[in-house]
């Protein structure tokens, strides 16, 4: 048996602003943007050159969904962006306006820093040893 996690849903307030942030500030690529009906789209973004898990950007359609934007995990780190060059990506992201919530730090497992996406969800940028 072989399984993988294909996509993780990220609830966003607007498809286009989310695409802009993830492709420009984060350096991701737009993998797919397919209109499903007059309001709903299938939007996938992911790190360039990877065949791993991607983000499914889902525009909030109800008040309950809107209330989870930016706080999908109750304030905990939500996603972990692993890199082979922490400092390259950190500097590029800072220059693009990504808000890091702490200074990078060396841990026993690697170099890491917490940042927030455009909605406030917390992420780790991490280069593992």
N, C-alpha and C positions, 0 to 999 in steps of 0.2 A: 504494500500500500504506500502511496506517495501523496502527500498533501502539502499545500503551501497556503499562506494567507495572501490572497491576490491584491486586495484593496482594503484600506481603512477609511471609513467615512469621517469627514471633517465638516461639521455644520458651519456654514458661512452666511453672511448677510447678503452678499451679492456675488454672483459668479464672476463678473468681469473684474471687480476689484481684487478678488481672491486670486484669479489667474495672474493679474498684474504683479501682485506681491510675490507669489511663489515662483514665477518665471524670472522676474527682475531682481528682487531683493534676495531671494533664496538661490537663484541660479538653476532652478528646476526647469524641466522641459514640459510643454503641454503635450500630453500623449494622445488625448482624445477630447473632442468637444462636439457632442452630437445632440441635436435638439430632439427631445422625446415628445413634447407637446408644446403648447403655447407658452408655458411657464417653466417646465422642467427640462433640464439638460443633463447629459451624462458627461461629466468633466473629470478627466484623470490627469494628474500631474505627478511627476516623480523626479528624483535626482537624474541628471544627465548620464547616459551610458550604462544605466543599471537595468537589470531585468527582474529586480526584486519587487517588493510590495510598493504599490503606488497609493496616492491619496485620491479618494473620490470626493470632490468638492460638491457638497449638497446644500443648495440654497434653502434656508429655513422657510417653511410654508405655514407653520402654525405658531401661536404664541409660546407653546411649550418648547418647540424647537428653537425659537428666537432666544428664549431664556437660557439655553445651554451654550450659546455662542460665546467663545472665549473662556469657557469654564467646563469643558467636557469631562474633566476628571476631578472636579471639586478642588482645584488649586494645586494639585500635584503635577509633576512633570508628565506630559502626555505622550510625547514621541521622542525618539532618540535618533538623531541624525549622525551616523557614523561616517568618518572621513579618514582618508589616508594621509591628510596633511592639515592638521588643525589650524595652524597659523595662517596658511593660505586662505582657507575658507573663512576663518574668523575676521581677518582683515578685509576681505571682499564683502562680507556681510555687513560689517560695521560701516564701510564706505557707502553701502547701498541703503543705509538707514535702519538696519535691523537693531532692535533694542535688546542689548544684553543686560541681564539683571544682576550680574556679578562679574568680577574679574576672572579670567581663566585661572584654573588651578591644577596643579599636579596632584594626582591621586595614585594609589598603588596600582590601579587598573589602567591609568592613562591620563591624558589632558582633557579637561572638560570645562564647559561654562553653560549656564542656563540663559536662554533667551526667550523672548515672547514673539509669537507671530502677530500679524496685524490685528487680531482679535483679542490677544492676551493669553492664548493657550501657551503653556510653558513647554519648552523643548530643551533637550541637552544636545549641544554640539560636542562630539566626543571622538577622540582618536585613541583607540585602545592600544595598549602596549603589546 
